Amino acid sequence: MIRILLLLVFTGSLSFAQSYTSTIRGTVKDADTGIPLVNASIQLSPAGLGIGSNAEGIFRFDRIPVGRYVLTVSYLGYETITIPEILLESGKESIQEIRLNPAGRQLDEATVVSSAGHVAFNSIQAITIEQTLRYAATYLDPARVATSFAGVATTNDQANGLVIRGNSPNSMQWRLEGVEIVNPNHLSNAGTFSDRATQTGGGVNILSTQLLGTTYFLTGAFPAQYGNALSGVLDMNLRKGNDEKTEFVAQVGLIGLDIAAEGPFSKKSKASYLANYRYSFTGLLGAIGVDFGGESINFQDFSFNINLPTAKAGTFTFFGLGGNSSNTFSPDKDTTAWEFQKDGYNIIYKNKMGAAGATHAISLGKRSALNSTVVASGLSTSRYAYTVNKENFEDRKLFESDKMAKSKISASSIITHKYSSEFRLKGGVYGTWQFDEITRPGDLGLISNSIKGFIFQPFASLTYYISPVLTAEVGVHYLHYTTTRSNSYEPRGALRWQVSKSGQFSFSYGRHSQLQLPQVYLSGSDAFAFNRKIHPTKSTQFVVGYQKKFRKSSSLKVEVYSQELYQVPVSASSQSSFSAINLVETYIDQNLVNNGTGNNYGVEGTYQKLLTDQFYILLSGSLYSSKYVGSDGIRRDSRFNGGHTFSFTGGKEFKNRKESTWGINTKILWIGGFRDTPIDFEASSQSNSTVYLNDQAFTLKMRDYFRPDLRIYWKKSKAKFSRTLALDIQNISGTKNDAYSYYDTYQKKVVRQNQLGMIPVVSYRWEF
């Protein structure tokens, strides 16, 4: 396969080079109000071109040779920003939506990868389309890009679940267009211990990168507008389609087929559409020797975004997405090849998810803006496990079955007002109606329980530019859940001190809360007795950071953080090691109380050089501790206390000729091994199932996780289209990382389950 790739690269490089061009254009607006900024200065390097924005804040550079560029935007009274890593390819325009914030004293130039008015003094990263396409083994998924960031650990090769600063993946929140949605991932059971659905992760994001704009990844003490999350937020934003010309993208690879189309509805308006469809055929991976353990994996999805700007009524968007996926394990018909307990089962897992919504943005004069969003989203999963008769495969008996349904209707309305150049007030409200239903086996057959309620979350924040070197933000977030009648008052605060043009200190504080998982509310010794009195888990977080900017779009950032968790659900028994802090996807059959605690603390460092001079580096790492206390009063390591994370992400591009480029990219993950609980072999043998020594919870440390990924690509431009041929290899070393241990009823012994090995994926992308 690699020989074929290199042959195509060599053949393509011999073609006659011509000078192909395209367009870089966009708008410059005030980040708070959305008002266009007239005559903003826009510099394009290394082209050496400079222009000003027009009365509508629009700028454009036409007939620019394809290649990589850096855009610098400045305006009197606003921060100057630099946007590097702009890739201009023939057949596709580069459209930049730029939002400028008011200026205090700033770094030499605030280097960003995108700007959309997000303000967080600490712990925020922007994830762009270009990064998702360039980084190794992302599979067009922004969550997999996030594993390159400090303090972030992947839970499994198969999934995009994220352990952030020692917290469970379930402590994270997914947002779309600024509001909370259900888990937007295919195969939400991927990589789990019990093969059941999780609340926040999955095999791959249902929203393809073709449709996404910039995704903002926040950790730590969040600004006041974010609630109902403890560890992190993946805030996804849809990009609008090209409003001047029709463009297409087609990608085919061993993962599947991906097709996108965008363009204007007519030449007389700026209304545009963007649509994307994906269909997987991952079964073809078996043709090149990739073993998924007898599993057949399939998924497909469709998404769209319609942008409708008006002259006086603001801008409306209408969007939607939907996807279904399945994972079927079929036993080998050669029963002599059976090795493990799972080999004697036929397991069918299905996952369906959909969302639809609308947004409205309007400027209210020169000082205010109103942004509103409404999204309805739903998710359903089912899992059936059958035992198979060795003598007759058609004779199978239902062994396990469970279903989960989840739906949310989320709405928000946020107003931003600038009192003066020193004061900005932002306030609004989030409202979410949510419904959860779980169906699982019980002593008398299947049990179906549900819970529903309304989440009310108003917030307000004030940003004060105290002086040219000092900026403060104070705010408050409130959360009320009608079902449990829970209330949470959450003060927030942040301070940024620009000690020089190239360095700044920052401090953030926040009190946060998060509602419990459905299986917590629907738990109890009596299957029909809900734990309705369980309140949200709360935490107090502090973050202190320092950032130093160097030349050529490089910087160093160090953050120290502390997170104290309380009101954590633990067993009502006085002698139990159980804590909801460690939950992933399992059910609970015990009564719970909000008496547990936990703490996470650590230090993170990140050195980043963005893609200039044809190479980039993102080097990040952290040292951390994650502990908890159950109802037995013993302080233990949490399941996710790996102790350290390390990530190296980097790459180099080589210009063969003007329109031919090939690059090599790598990502190396080295993560401290998570914790496991010893298995009671004698009890497991007697019960013929896995029985843990819960009084020794998480005393076993698994081996460190190590995974090097590689991406090699070749890009070639023609007059009206460009194409990219790429080879991604996840885990090129073939390292067999630990997953979990269990008592195997077939082998009658404790077995250590490994994660996936090497996965090569070839793809061909065509933009026109």
N, C-alpha and C positions, 0 to 999 in steps of 0.2 A: 504493500500500500504506500509506504514511504517512497519507494522507487518511482511509482506512478506520479506521486505528487511532485517530486524533484524533476521528473521528465517534463511535466506540464509547465513548471516554472521556467525551465531552461528554454523550452520551445517558445513560450510567450515572450521571453526576454529578447529573442532574436527578431521580433517583429519590428517594422519600421516605426521609429518614434516620431510623433507629431505633437504639436502644441494644442492641447485641448483645454477648454475653459468652462467655467460655471459661474454662479452668482452667490455672494454672501450678502444677506440683507436681514432686516429686522426692525424692531422698535425699541425706543428708550423711553421709559415712563417712571414716574415717582412710585416708589415701592409701597407707600402707604395709601395713596389716593388713586393710583392708576392714571393720573393726568399725564399726557404726553409732555416730554421735555424738549422744547424747541431749541435748535442750534446747539445740541450737545456735541462735543468733539469726539469723533470716532477715528482712531488710528489703526491701520492694518499693517502688521509687519509679518514677514520681512519684505512685503511688497512696497513699503515706503509710501503708502497712500493715506490720505486723511480727508474726511468730509464732515459736514455737520448735518444733524437731523432736521427734517422739515417741520412744518407747523403741526403735523400729526405725530411727530416723534419718529418718523420713518427714515431709515437710511438704507443705501444699497451700494454694493460694489459689483459692477457687471464685468463680464469677460475677464475673470481672474483665472490665471493658470491653476490647474488642479494641484493639490498639495496640502501641506499643513500650515496653519496661520495662527497668529495671536492677535486678539482684538483688545484694544484699550479704550475705555469709555470714560469721559470726564465731563463734569458740569459744575458750574459755580455754585457753591454751597452744598455739594453732594460729594460722597466718597467716590474716588476714582477706582475703577475695578479693571482687572486684566483677565481676559478669558483665553487661556491657552488651549491646546489640544483640539482646535477646530480642524476637522478633516473635510476638505472640499474635494468631491469626486464628480466626474462628468456624469451627466444624466440625473443629477440630484442637487438641488439648491441647499445651501446651509442657511437656516432661518433662526435668528437669535431673538429671544424675548428677554430684554434686559430691564431690570428694576434697580434703581439707585436709591440708596438710603441717605439721609442727611449726614453731613460731615461733622465729625469731631476731629481731633487729631488722629491720624490713622497710620497704618503701616505704609511703607514707601508707596506701594500700590496694593490694595487688597486683592490678592490673587484668588479667583474663584473659578469653578468649572461651570457654574451657572448662577444666575441671580434671579430670584423670584420673590424677594421681599421676606424671606425667612430670616428671623433674627434670633439667634441663640448664642450666648457668650461662650459656651463650652459645649463639647461633646456633640458636634453635628458634622455630618459628612454628606456631600452631594454625590449621587451616583448618576452618571449620564449614559445615554445610549452608546456613545463612542467607547466609553470604558467597558461597558458590558460586552460589546463586540470585540474588544481588543484583549481583555484579560483572559488568561488561560482557563479553560474548562468551566465557563459560567453557564453554558447552555441557555443563553439569552435570559438569565434570571438575575435580577438585582440583588436578591438575598444571598446568592452565591458570591457576588462581588463583595458583600459586606464581610465575608470571612477574611478579607485582606486587612481589615481595620483592627486597631488595638483593642484588646479586651474581648474579642469576639471569637468564639469557638464553634466549629461545626459539630453536630451531634452524631452524624453518620454519613458515609459516602453516598448513600442513596437519597438523602433528604436535604432540604434547605433550612431545617430547624436551627435556630441560633441560640447558643448559650452566651448571654451578655453579662459580663462582670460577675460570673458565678451563679446567675439566676437561671431557673428553669426556662426552656423555650416558651412555655405557656405564659410567662410574665411579659411577653412582647405583644404589641398591638399592630395590626395591619390597618392602614387607612387608604382610602381612595378619594381623591379630590377633597381631602381635608376632613373626612368623617370616617368613623369606624365601620368596618364591614366584617363579614364572616371570613373564615380561612380561605384565601383565594388561590389555593394550590391543588394541582392534580395529585391523586394518590396520597391522601393525607395519612395513610398508614405506613408510608415508606420508612424503613429503618427503625421501626419501633420494637419494643421488647415483646409485646403481646400480639403484634400484627393488627392492632386496632387503631382507630383514627385518633389523631392529635387535634388540638384546637388551633395551632398556629403554623404548622409546617406541612411539608409534602415533598413529592418528587420533583416538581417544577412548577413555577408560577403560571397560572392560567393566562395572565396578561403577558403577551409577547412583548419583547423590547421594541418591536416595530411600532407599537402603539404608545409606549410610555414616553413621557418627557423626562424631566429630572425627578428622581426619587430622593427624598431627604431621609437620612438615617440618623436618628437621635438616640443618645444614651444619656444616662445620668439624670441630673436635676433638670427636668423639662421646664420650658416657659409655661405661663399660666394657661395657655389655650389647649394644652395637652393633658388628658386625664384618662383614668381607667387603665393604667399601664404602670408597671414597676421597673422594667429593665430597659426597654427600647421601643421605638416606634419606627416602622417603615411607612413613610408617608408618600404614596405614589400619586403622581400627577400625569394626566393624559396630555399629550401634545396635540395641537390642532393641525389639521391637514394643510398642505400648501394651498394658498388662496389665489394663486396666479396661474399655475400650470399643473397638469396631471402627471403623476409619477407612480411608478410601480417598483416593488421589490419582490423577488422570488428567491427562495433559498431551499435547496434540497440537500439532504444528508442522511446519514444512517440513523439519526433520531427521527426525521420525518420531513414533511413538506410544509413550507411556511410562505404564504402569499399575502402581500399588502398592497393596497391601492389608496391614493389620496389625490385631492384636487379641488378646484372651485366648482360650485354648482352652476355658475354662469360668469361671464366676463363683466357683468354689470354690477356685481356685488362682491363683498369679501367673505361671503359664506363659503364654508369648505367642509369636506368630509374626509374621514380616515377610517379604513376598515382592514381587518386582518383575519385570516383563517389559517389554522394549523391542523395537520393530520399526522399522527405518528405511525411509524411502522418499525418500532424498535426490535421486532422479531428478527429483522434482517441482521442484527448484530450477531446472532448465532452463526451466520454464514462465515464470519471471520474469527470464530472461536471464542466469542465472549459468552461466558456461562452465567445465566441468571438463575441457576438452580432449578430448571424446569418451569420457570415462570414466564407467562405470556403477558406482556405489558402493552397497553394501548391507551391513547388519549387523543382527543380532538377538541378544539375550541374556536370560538368566533367572538370578535370584539369590534366595537366601532365608536367613533366620536364625531359628532356633528357640531360645528361651531357657527353660530348665527349672530354676528355683530349688527347692531342697529345704530341709527344716527343719534337718537336721543334716549332710548330706553335701555341702554347698556348692552352687554353681551350675554347671550344665552348659549348654553351647550346642552346637548342631549347625548347620553352615552350608554353603553351596555356591554356586557360580556357574559359568556356562558361556556361551560365546558363539561365534558364527562370523561371519565377514565375508568379503567378496570385492570385488575391484576389477578390472573388465574393460575393457580398451581395445580398441575396435573401429575399424578404419580407415574413413575417409569413403569411401563408394562413388563419390563424384565425385572421381576421381583428379587432376583438374586443380586441385583445392583443396589438394592435398598441398604442404606447405611444408618439413617437417622430416623427418629420418631416422625418427622414431618413427611418422610417418603411414603407413608401409608395413608396420607390424607389427600383429599381433593378440596382446595380452598378457593373460594370465589369472593373477591372484594370489588365493590363498585362505589364510585364517587361521582356525585353531580353537584355543580355549583353554578350559580347565576347571579347577576346584579344588573340593575338598571337605575339611571338617575339623571338629574339635571342640575345645572349651576346657573347662577345669574350674578353678574358683577356690574356695578354702576358707580360712577363718580357723582358725589353729591356736592357740587360746587368745587372750589379749588382746594379745600382743606379736608374733605371727608370722602369716604368710600364705603359701600355696602356690598358684602359678598355673602351669597346664600347658596346652600347645597342641600339636596335631598337624594338619598340612595336607598333602594330596597335590595337586600341581598339574602340569599338562601343557600343552604348546603344540606345534602343528605348522603349518608353512607350506609352500606350494608355489607355484612361479612357472614358467609356460611362455610362451615368446615364439616366435611363428611369423612367418615372412616370408610376405607375401601377394602372389600373382600379380595384377598389374594387370588382366590380361585375363580372369582367372577367379578370383574371390574364394574359391571353394571349394577351389582348389588352393593349399594352404599347406604350408610345410615348417618343421619344428621347428628353431629357431635356437639357443635357449638353454633350459635347464631346470635347476632346482635345488630341493632340498627341505631343510627343517630340522625336526628334532624335538628337543624338550627336555622333561625331566620332573624333578620334585623331590619328595621326601618329607621334610618338615621337621618336627621336633619340638623342643619346649623345655619345661624345667621350672625354675621360678625360685622361690626362697624368700626372703622378706624378714623380717628379725627386728630388733626395736627393743630393744637392750640397756637403754637408758635414754632420757631426753629429749635427751641429747647425742650418742648413738651409734646409727647404723643400719647394719646389714650386709645386703647384697643379693648373692646369688650364685646361680649356676645353670649350665645347660649347654644348648647348641643342637647338634642333630645333623641333618645333611642328607645324604641320598643323592641324587646327581644323575646324569643321563644326557643326553648330547648326541650327536646324529647329524647329519651333513651329507652330502648327496648333490649332486654337481655334475659338470659335464662334465670329462673328461680326454682325454688323447691317444688312448686306446683305448676311449673310451665313457664312460658314467657311472661315477663313483667314489663309493662310499659308505663313509665312515669314522665311527667312533663312539668315544666315551670315557666312562667312568663311574668313579665313586669316591665316597668318604664324606668329608664335612667335619665335623670335630669341633671345637666352639668352647665351652669352659668359660670362665666369667668370675667375678669377685668384685669388689665395691666397698664401701668404708666411707665413710659420711658422718659428719662430726664437726662439731657445732655448738660451735666453740671458745669463742665469746662471743656476746653479743647482736648484735654487729656483724660477726662473722667466721665464715664457714662454709667447710669444706674437704671435698673428696671425692677419694679416691685409689682406684685400682683397677687391675686387670690383665685383659687379654683374651688368649686363646691360640687360634691357628688351626692345625689340622693337616689336610692333604689327602692321603688315602691313595694316590692315583694317582701323584703326583709325590714323595710322601714329604716334603712341604714342611712346615716348622714356622715359626710366627711368634709371638714373645712380645711383647706390646704393652702397655706401661705407660700408664696414663691418670691425669690429675690435673686438679683445678679448684679455684679459690679465689674466693669472693665476699666483698666488703667493702662493707658498708652505711655509706657516709660520712655520710649524713643520711637523714631520713625520705623524701626525694624523690630521692635519688641513690645509685647504687651502681657500683663498679668490679668487674670480673670478669676472670679469667684462666683459660684452658684449655690443656692440653697433651695430645697423644695421638700414639701410634705406631699406624699403621693398615696394613692389607694387603688386597688383593683378588685373587682368582683371575683367571686370564686368560680372554678370550673363547674360545668353542669353536674359532673359526677360527685362533686362535693355537696351541692344542694340536694341531690337525689340519692344520698347515701343514708345509712342507718342500719341498726340491727334488725329493725322491721322494714322490709323492702318498701312498704308504702308510707313510712314515716319520714317525711322530708326534714332536713336540717335547715328549716326556714329561719332560724335565729342566727345562723352563721353570718357574720358581718364581713365586709371587705377586708382583705389584708392591707396593712398600711406600712409605709416606710418613710424614714427621714433621710435625706441625702444631701451630702456636701461634696462639692468638686472645686479644687483649686488648680488652675492651669497657667502655663507660661508658653507663649509662642514666639519664636524668633524666625524672621524672614531673611533669607539669603538671596543672592543674585540668581538669575536664570530660573525663576519660578520654582524655587526650592525653599523648604521651611522645616523647622523642628518644633514639635509640640510635645509637652509633657503635662500629664494630668495626674493628680492624686485624688482619690475619691473614698468616701465612706458611706455605707448604706446600712441603716439599722431597721430591721423588719420586726413588726409586732402585729398582734391580732391574727396570727397565723393559725389556721385550723389544725388541731392535733387531736389525738384520741381522747375521748372522755375518760378512758381508763387512766389510772395514775401511774401505770407501769408500762408505757408503750413508747417505742422509738419512732412511731409514725409522725410525719409532718407533711402538709400539703406543699411545702417548699420543694419536695423531691418528686412531685407527681409529673408524669408524662402523659400516659394514656390509660392507665389501669383503672378498674372499678374499685369502689370502696364499700366494705360491708361492716361499718362500725359507726357509732355515734361520735360526733365531733364537737369540740368547743374551741373558742378563739383565744386559747391561752399560750400558743406557741410563739417563739421568737427566733430571730436569725440575724446574722450580720455578714456583710461582704465589704471588704476593703482592699485597696491595691494601688499600684502605680502603673501608669501606661506611658509609653513613648512612641512617637511616630516621626520618622524622617521621610519627607516626600519631595520628589522632584518630578514635576509634571512633564509631559512629553514635549520637550524642546531639544533642539540639536539632535533629533532623531533617536533619543532614548529617554526612558523614564524609570523611576525607582520608587517603590513604596515599601518602606521597612518599618514594621511595627511589632511591638511586643508588650507584655504585661506580666507582672508578678502580683498574685492575688490570693486571698484566703476567703473561703466560704464555709460558714458554720451555721448550725441550727440547734435548737433545744426542743425536744418533744415533751410529752406529758410526764416522762420519767425523770425529767430534770437534768439529764446528762447532755453535755455539750459535745456535739459530734461534727465530723466532716459531713458536708452535704453531698448529695450524689454527684454534683458538678464541680467539686473542689479539685480541679486539676492542678492548681498551683501556678501555672504559667501558660501563656500563649506566645507564639512567635509566628510571624508571617513575612516572607519576602516575595514581593511581586515586582516584576521588572521586565523590560523588553527593549529591543533595539530594532530600528527599521533601517533598511538598506535600499537606496535609490539605484536601481539598475539602469534605468533611463528615465526621462522626464515623466513618463506616464506609467512606469512599471516599478512597483515597490514590493519588497517582501520583508517579512519581519519574523522575529522569534521572540516568544514571550514565555515566561515561566512564573509559577507560583509555588512556593514551598511552605507548607504548614507543619509546624511542630508544636503540638499541644499536649500539656500534661494530661496523663490518663485520668479518666473519671473514676468514680468510686462504685464498688459493687458490694453486695451483702453475701456473706458465706452461706452455702447451702447445707442443710442438714441431710446428709446422705441416708442415714438410717430411716428417718421419718419420710423422706422422699421415696425410698424403696417400699415402705409399707403402704403409703397412700398412692403410689404409682403416679406421682405428680411432683412438681418442684416445691419444696418446703424450705423457707429461708430461716436462718438463725437471726430473728429480728432484734434480739438483744445485742447483736454484734453488727448492727446496721452500718453499712458503708465503711467497714474497716479494711476492706480489700481495695487496693489501688491497682487499676488496670495499667497495662503498659502504655507508655507515651504514644500518642497518635502522630504518625509521620506520613505525609503525602506530598510528593512533588508532581505538579501538573505542567504540561507543555502545550503550547500552541504555536504552530508554524503557519503563516499565511502568505499568499501572493496576491497582489492587487494589480489590475491592469485597466487602464482607461481607454475608451474609444470616444469618438465625437459625441455620441448621444447615450452612451451607457458605460457602466463600469462593472467589473466582476471581481470576485474574491474567491479563491480556492484556499481552504484551510484544513488543517489536521489538528484536532484537539485530542490529547491523551491525558485522561485523569489517572493519577497514581502510576506514573510511568515506571516507577521502581517496582511495582507489583507488590508493595508492602501489604501484608495481611494484618490489618489493625484489629484489635479486640472490639467486639460488639457487646456481648453479654455471655453469662453462663446459665445453664439450666440442667435439670435432671432429664436425661433422654430415656424414655420408657422402652425404646427399642434396644439400645445398647446397655441399658441398666447401669448407667454411670453418669457422672457429671461431665458435661461437654462444654467446651469453650467455643462460642460461635464467633466467626470472623466476619469482618465487613468485606465489601467487594474488593477485588484486585484491580488490575489495569483495565481501563475502558477507553479504546480508541474510537474517535468519531470523525469522519470525513464529511465536509460540507462544501457546497458550491453556492455562492450568493451572486445575484444579478440585479443591479439597480439601473433603472432606465425611465 
